[in-house]
Amino acid sequence: MQDKVISFHKLPRKPSRRSAGVLLATPLALLVFAAACGSDDDHNDAPGTGGGATTNANILGSVNKAAGNPVKIGIVSDGKSAIVDNSIQFDVADATAAYLNEHKGGIGGRPIELVKCETQSDPGKGTDCGNQMVEENVVAVAIGESGVAEFVGKPLADANIPAMFFGAGSDALLDDSESTYTLGDPTYAVLQLPIALAKEKGVDKVTSVVIDVPAALHVQQEVAPDVFKKAGIGYELVTVPPGTADMTPQMQRVADGKPGVVFVVGNDSFCISAFNGLKAVGYTGTISAISQCITDPTRKAVSADVLGGMVVAASAPTGGTDPSSVLYSTAMKTYGKNIKISSATGRGMFMTLAGLATALEGISGDITPETVNATIKAMPEKELPGAAGLRFRCNGKAFPDSPAVCVRGGLSTTLNGEGQPTEFHVLGSSPIEG
């Protein structure tokens, strides 16, 4: 397979079912290149969490124990398979439920009881997990990033059981206005971030270097052209097959083409080849990337002058000392065991389960799928727990043509010379109307 260069401002665009403003990108998680933007050797200690019970009480809040009959909440994760290990999500879910039951009154004052199911990234098992949640009479389900999200979601949607996803990319999920909710703005990480960065740097073009796999290419080919055009930014797509160890020839063509901002989408080995190829050809312009590009192997293989100052999208904050990070670290240290704080996969599960509980604050009376759906839809805009200030509201108005979306905007961070994140910032956010 040869690498391809496509200049969308020169070629006719294929009509799409939706306008570019509402066609939503495949979430980063569905690329199944889950990696943390933080060191792989950390543990569940964190700044500000070592001061004992008094300090923890200040961070976690006063004790507000749940009591009475438990409320069944489903937890679905891909867990561990041949292509991904997201098993940390189950440990994080346990610790999160313990924190919520001890300090947040569970849900409606009643303790959360988790019902877990592992898909192993298999579509059939994903459907089985959805059906299991229906059979076990859960009132809602929290789903971390999953490569088989649509298969999990269909039985839940058919039964009108509330399902809160960390991220979702399929039309079937995003179009559901009844019982599906997703905590990611699917246009942000691969579209709005590079556009905002190009404008900030005063350049009029973005060149996206993207791994040639269907999950990554859909949005780049079908959605990006119109979005960039409306933003007044030129757009060029360069696709390179996975496993290409030396990208020097491709990156030479990128550098020769006045690329503006170079934005890289792929797994870490792909990104390493792209970054090193850009350095080899003497490119000194702005480089940006998705968070999955930045792992310990990347930090070892790519020089500090390339990594330093690179802006990357973040599906979840990983580390730091902002209040949301200290809360997460403290909860995991207090209620979990050996949970790797730097894992974006783990943090995403915390955001999803704690976000579901936050959306249900104030629920009373019978707690059923029907009352849970009604409460979620009626919630005011709130801060999403563990998300560095990102806010959410699930009334269907964040993206009206995709009513399952609860968030506008996303997170970014600038790397230091060691390839570590500095601070996380919310970009592209605006209030979601009532």
C-alpha positions in Angstrom: 0.0 0.0 0.0 1.4 3.4 -1.0 1.1 6.5 1.1 -1.4 9.0 -0.2 -1.5 12.8 -0.2 -5.0 14.4 -0.6 -5.5 18.1 -0.8 -9.1 18.6 0.0 -9.3 22.2 -1.0 -8.4 21.0 -4.6 -10.6 17.9 -4.9 -14.4 17.8 -5.0 -15.8 16.8 -1.6 -18.1 13.8 -1.3 -21.5 14.8 0.0 -22.3 13.5 3.5 -25.4 12.7 5.4 -24.9 15.5 7.8 -23.4 18.9 7.7 -19.7 19.1 8.7 -20.6 21.0 11.8 -22.5 18.1 13.3 -20.8 15.1 11.7 -18.9 13.7 14.7 -15.5 12.2 14.8 -14.6 8.7 15.9 -13.4 9.1 19.5 -9.7 8.6 20.2 -10.5 5.6 22.3 -11.9 3.7 19.3 -8.5 3.8 17.7 -7.7 1.2 20.3 -4.3 2.8 20.9 -5.0 3.5 24.6 -2.0 5.2 26.1 -1.4 7.6 28.9 0.1 11.0 28.6 2.2 10.4 31.6 4.9 8.2 32.9 4.2 4.5 32.8 6.1 3.8 36.1 4.0 5.9 38.5 1.7 4.6 41.2 -1.3 5.8 43.2 0.5 8.5 45.1 0.1 12.0 44.0 0.9 15.5 45.2 -1.2 16.7 48.0 -2.6 13.3 49.0 -0.2 12.2 51.7 -1.4 14.2 54.7 -3.6 11.5 56.3 -7.3 11.5 57.2 -7.7 15.3 57.7 -6.2 16.1 54.3 -8.2 13.4 52.6 -11.4 14.7 54.2 -10.7 18.2 52.9 -10.2 16.8 49.4 -12.9 14.2 49.2 -15.5 16.2 51.2 -17.3 15.4 54.3 -18.6 11.9 55.0 -22.1 11.4 53.5 -22.7 7.7 53.6 -25.2 6.0 51.4 -27.7 3.7 53.1 -30.7 1.5 52.3 -31.3 -0.8 49.4 -28.5 -0.6 46.8 -28.9 0.9 43.3 -27.6 -1.4 40.5 -25.3 0.4 38.1 -23.7 -1.5 35.2 -20.0 -1.2 34.3 -18.9 -2.4 30.9 -15.3 -2.4 29.7 -13.3 -4.1 27.0 -11.1 -5.4 29.8 -8.2 -7.4 28.6 -8.0 -8.8 25.1 -5.3 -9.5 22.5 -5.4 -5.9 21.3 -6.0 -3.8 24.5 -5.7 -4.0 28.2 -8.4 -1.8 29.8 -8.8 -3.9 32.9 -7.8 -1.0 35.1 -11.3 0.3 34.4 -12.9 -2.3 36.7 -10.5 -1.4 39.6 -11.2 2.3 39.1 -15.0 1.7 39.0 -14.7 -0.2 42.4 -12.8 2.7 44.0 -15.1 5.3 42.5 -18.2 3.6 43.7 -16.6 3.3 47.2 -15.8 7.0 47.2 -19.3 8.0 46.0 -20.9 5.8 48.6 -18.8 7.2 51.4 -18.8 10.9 50.5 -21.6 11.6 48.0 -24.5 9.5 49.3 -24.2 7.1 46.5 -27.2 7.7 44.2 -30.3 9.2 45.8 -28.9 8.4 49.2 -28.6 4.7 48.4 -25.4 2.8 47.9 -24.2 2.0 44.4 -23.9 -1.7 43.6 -21.8 -2.5 40.5 -22.7 -5.1 37.9 -19.7 -5.7 35.7 -19.2 -7.2 32.3 -16.1 -7.6 30.1 -16.4 -7.5 26.3 -12.8 -8.4 25.5 -13.2 -6.2 22.4 -15.5 -8.8 20.8 -18.7 -7.5 19.2 -20.6 -10.6 20.2 -19.5 -10.3 23.8 -20.4 -6.6 23.6 -24.0 -7.5 22.8 -23.9 -10.1 25.5 -22.9 -7.4 28.0 -25.7 -5.1 26.9 -28.2 -8.0 27.3 -26.7 -8.9 30.7 -27.4 -5.4 32.0 -31.0 -5.6 30.9 -31.4 -9.0 32.5 -29.9 -7.9 35.8 -32.2 -4.9 36.0 -29.6 -2.2 36.3 -31.0 1.4 36.3 -28.1 2.8 34.3 -24.7 1.7 32.8 -21.3 3.5 32.6 -19.1 2.4 29.7 -15.5 3.5 29.4 -13.9 3.8 26.0 -14.7 0.7 24.0 -14.0 -0.7 20.5 -17.4 -2.4 20.5 -19.5 0.5 22.0 -22.2 0.2 19.4 -22.8 -3.4 20.2 -23.0 -2.8 23.9 -25.3 0.2 23.4 -27.9 -1.4 21.1 -29.6 -3.7 23.7 -29.5 -0.9 26.2 -31.1 1.6 23.8 -33.7 -1.0 22.8 -34.6 -1.4 26.5 -34.3 2.4 27.2 -31.8 1.9 29.9 -29.6 5.0 30.4 -26.1 4.4 29.1 -23.3 7.0 29.7 -20.3 6.5 27.5 -16.9 8.1 28.0 -16.8 8.5 24.2 -19.0 7.2 21.3 -18.6 7.6 17.5 -21.3 5.7 15.7 -24.4 7.4 14.4 -26.6 4.8 16.1 -25.3 6.0 19.5 -25.0 9.7 18.8 -28.5 9.9 17.2 -30.2 8.4 20.3 -32.1 11.2 22.1 -33.8 8.8 24.6 -31.2 7.1 26.8 -27.7 7.4 25.4 -25.2 10.0 26.7 -21.6 10.6 25.7 -19.0 12.7 27.6 -16.8 13.6 24.7 -17.1 16.3 22.1 -16.2 14.1 19.1 -15.1 17.0 16.9 -12.5 18.3 19.3 -9.4 16.1 19.5 -8.8 15.7 15.7 -10.5 18.8 14.3 -11.0 21.7 16.7 -7.6 21.4 18.4 -5.5 21.7 15.2 -7.7 24.5 13.9 -7.4 26.5 17.1 -3.6 25.9 17.1 -3.2 27.0 13.5 -5.1 30.2 14.3 -3.0 30.8 17.4 0.3 30.3 15.4 -0.9 32.6 12.6 -0.8 29.9 9.9 -3.5 29.1 7.3 -3.1 25.4 6.9 -3.1 22.1 8.8 -1.4 19.0 7.4 -2.7 15.8 9.1 -0.4 12.8 9.0 -2.8 9.9 9.7 -2.4 6.1 10.1 -4.1 4.4 7.2 -6.7 2.4 9.1 -10.5 2.9 8.7 -11.2 3.9 12.3 -8.8 6.8 11.9 -9.6 7.8 8.3 -13.4 8.3 8.4 -13.4 11.7 10.0 -10.3 12.8 8.2 -11.8 12.1 4.8 -15.6 12.6 5.4 -15.8 15.3 8.0 -12.6 17.4 8.2 -12.7 19.1 4.7 -15.9 21.1 5.4 -14.9 21.8 9.1 -11.6 23.3 8.0 -13.1 25.2 5.1 -15.7 26.8 7.4 -12.8 27.7 9.8 -10.9 29.3 7.0 -8.0 27.0 7.3 -6.5 24.9 4.5 -6.3 21.2 4.9 -4.2 18.4 3.6 -4.3 14.7 4.5 -1.3 12.5 4.3 -2.0 8.8 5.0 0.8 6.3 5.8 0.4 2.6 6.3 0.8 1.2 9.8 4.2 -0.4 10.4 6.1 2.1 8.3 9.4 2.4 10.3 11.1 5.1 8.2 8.8 8.0 7.2 11.6 10.3 6.0 10.3 10.2 2.3 6.8 11.0 3.3 7.8 13.7 5.8 10.1 15.3 3.2 7.0 15.8 1.0 5.1 17.2 3.9 7.9 19.7 4.7 8.2 20.7 1.1 4.5 21.4 0.9 4.3 24.4 3.3 2.4 22.3 5.8 1.5 24.9 8.4 0.7 22.9 11.5 1.6 19.2 11.2 -1.0 17.1 13.2 -0.2 13.4 13.7 -2.8 10.7 14.4 -1.8 7.1 15.1 -0.4 4.8 17.8 2.9 5.5 19.4 5.1 3.6 17.0 3.5 5.4 14.1 4.0 8.8 15.7 7.6 8.0 16.6 8.3 7.4 12.9 6.5 10.6 11.9 8.2 12.8 14.5 11.7 11.4 13.7 11.0 11.8 10.0 10.1 15.5 10.5 13.3 16.0 12.5 15.4 14.2 9.8 14.2 16.5 7.1 14.8 19.6 9.1 11.2 20.6 9.8 11.0 23.3 12.5 7.4 24.3 12.4 4.6 23.5 14.8 3.8 19.8 15.5 0.7 18.6 17.3 -0.7 15.1 17.9 -3.4 13.1 19.7 -2.5 11.9 23.2 -2.1 8.3 22.1 1.2 9.3 20.4 2.9 10.1 23.7 4.1 7.1 25.7 7.3 6.1 27.4 8.6 4.6 24.1 7.9 7.9 22.4 9.8 9.8 25.1 12.8 7.5 24.7 12.8 7.5 20.9 12.1 11.2 20.1 14.4 14.1 21.0 13.5 16.8 23.5 13.7 19.5 20.9 10.8 17.8 19.0 8.7 16.9 22.1 9.2 20.2 24.0 6.4 22.6 23.2 4.2 20.1 21.4 0.5 20.6 22.0 -1.5 17.4 22.3 -5.2 16.7 22.8 -6.0 14.8 26.0 -9.0 12.5 26.2 -8.5 12.8 30.0 -6.1 14.7 32.2 -3.3 12.4 33.4 -1.5 13.8 36.4 -1.1 17.3 37.6 -2.1 19.2 40.7 -5.3 20.9 39.7 -8.2 20.2 42.0 -9.8 17.6 39.7 -6.5 15.6 39.6 -5.9 15.8 43.3 -9.5 14.6 43.9 -9.0 11.6 41.5 -5.6 10.7 43.0 -6.9 10.9 46.5 -10.0 8.8 45.8 -7.9 6.1 44.1 -5.3 6.1 46.9 -8.0 5.9 49.6 -10.3 3.4 48.0 -8.2 1.6 45.4 -5.0 -0.5 45.4 -2.0 0.0 43.1 -4.1 2.0 40.6 -1.8 3.7 38.0 -2.9 7.4 38.2 -1.3 8.3 34.9 -3.6 6.0 33.0 -6.1 8.0 30.8 -8.1 4.8 30.5 -8.6 4.6 34.2 -9.3 8.3 34.5 -11.9 8.0 31.8 -13.9 5.5 33.8 -13.8 7.7 36.9 -15.1 10.6 34.8 -17.9 8.4 33.4 -19.1 6.8 36.6 -18.7 9.9 38.8 -20.2 12.0 35.9 -23.3 9.7 36.0 -23.6 10.2 39.7 -23.2 13.9 39.3 -26.0 14.0 36.7 -28.2 12.2 39.2 -27.7 14.5 42.1 -31.0 15.3 43.7 -32.8 12.2 42.4 -35.4 11.0 44.9 -38.3 8.5 45.1 -38.2 5.4 42.9 -34.9 5.1 41.1 -35.7 3.4 37.8 -34.4 3.7 34.2 -37.2 6.1 33.5 -36.5 8.4 36.5 -32.8 8.2 35.8 -33.3 9.3 32.2 -35.6 12.1 33.2 -33.1 13.4 35.9 -30.2 13.3 33.5 -32.0 15.3 30.8 -33.2 17.9 33.4 -29.8 18.5 35.0 -28.3 22.0 34.8 -24.8 22.3 33.3 -22.2 21.0 35.8 -18.5 20.4 36.1 -17.5 16.9 35.0 -15.6 15.2 37.9 -12.0 14.6 37.2 -12.0 16.5 33.9 -9.9 19.6 34.7 -12.8 22.0 34.5 -14.6 20.6 31.5 -18.4 21.0 31.9 -21.3 18.8 30.7 -25.1 18.9 30.2 -27.1 16.1 28.7 -30.2 17.9 27.4 -29.5 17.1 23.8 -28.4 20.7 22.9 -24.6 20.5 22.9 -24.9 19.2 19.3 -28.6 19.2 18.4 -28.2 16.8 15.4 -26.4 14.4 17.7 -28.4 14.6 20.9 -26.4 12.0 22.9 -23.5 14.4 23.1 -23.2 16.1 26.5 -19.9 18.1 26.1 -18.6 21.0 24.0 -14.8 21.4 23.7 -12.0 19.3 25.2 -8.6 19.3 26.9 -5.1 20.1 25.6 -1.7 20.1 27.2 1.7 21.4 26.2 4.6 18.9 26.6 7.9 19.7 28.2 11.2 18.5 26.8 10.8 15.1 28.5 7.5 14.6 26.8 5.5 15.1 30.0 2.3 17.2 30.1 2.5 20.5 31.9 -1.0 21.8 32.6 -4.3 20.8 31.1 -6.6 23.5 29.6 -10.2 23.4 28.4 -10.5 24.7 24.8 -13.5 25.1 22.5 -16.0 25.1 25.4 -19.1 27.2 25.4 -22.2 27.0 27.7 -24.8 24.5 26.7 -28.2 26.1 26.4 -31.1 25.1 28.6 
